[in-house]
Amino acid sequence: MADFTLSKSLFGGKKRDTTSTSGNIAYAVFVLFCFWAGAQILNLLVHAPGVYEHLMQVQETGRPRVEIGLGVGTLFGLVPFLAGCLIFGVIAAFLRWRQRHQ
């Protein structure tokens, strides 16, 4: 069995405050864009003719076909996700601010 040793302690040592807020925001936007792009690709894959039926192997024609466009998918997918992230970000920022000023 392999033994891993770390040159620096993970939980000890002096605390450095070298975080870059703009870098963190850029990374968060990049991750959100990747999730959105992945959701759109999955949406295109599922709505391609015959792919969903082939994956599910069900030939059920009694169900209504629901068409969701790019704008509707963005409005009801990306916007609530971004709003939730914003709410969590505000809560985290408030808790961090409160911790620093105590």
Secondary structure as GFF3:
##gff-version 3
##sequence-region A 1 102
A	DSSP	alpha_helix	21	47	.	.	.	ID=ss1
A	DSSP	alpha_helix	51	56	.	.	.	ID=ss2
A	DSSP	alpha_helix	70	73	.	.	.	ID=ss3
A	DSSP	pi_helix	74	78	.	.	.	ID=ss4
A	DSSP	alpha_helix	79	100	.	.	.	ID=ss5
###
